[in-house]
């Protein structure tokens, strides 16, 4: 997926994320944006927080899948 949103759209989407109103697709857009090297300085703290949340979510999903596999593998 390529990044085509401007910074104001990202900020708006980020505000919706913090309010719990984003879809999984919108969260993927944010993740793609924050994985970039050229995130503006005023979004660096959001980048750190967002990537930590994504990382924690990924670990949680890995544990869930691992537990499901234990019963089937």
C-alpha positions, 0 to 999 in steps of 0.5 A: 500500500502506498502512502498518499495522505497528507499530514493533515489527513494523517493527524485527523486519522490519528485523532480518530484512532485515539478515540477508538473510531478507526477501522483496521484498514485505517490503522494499517494506513497509520502503521504504514505512515509511521514506519516511514523514516520521514515522519515530521518532528511533531508526530515523533511521539505519536510514531513511537506510541503507535508502533509500540501499540502495533508491536504489542498487538502483533505479539498478542495475535501471535500468542493467540494463534500459537494457542489455537495451533497447540490444539490442532497441530 
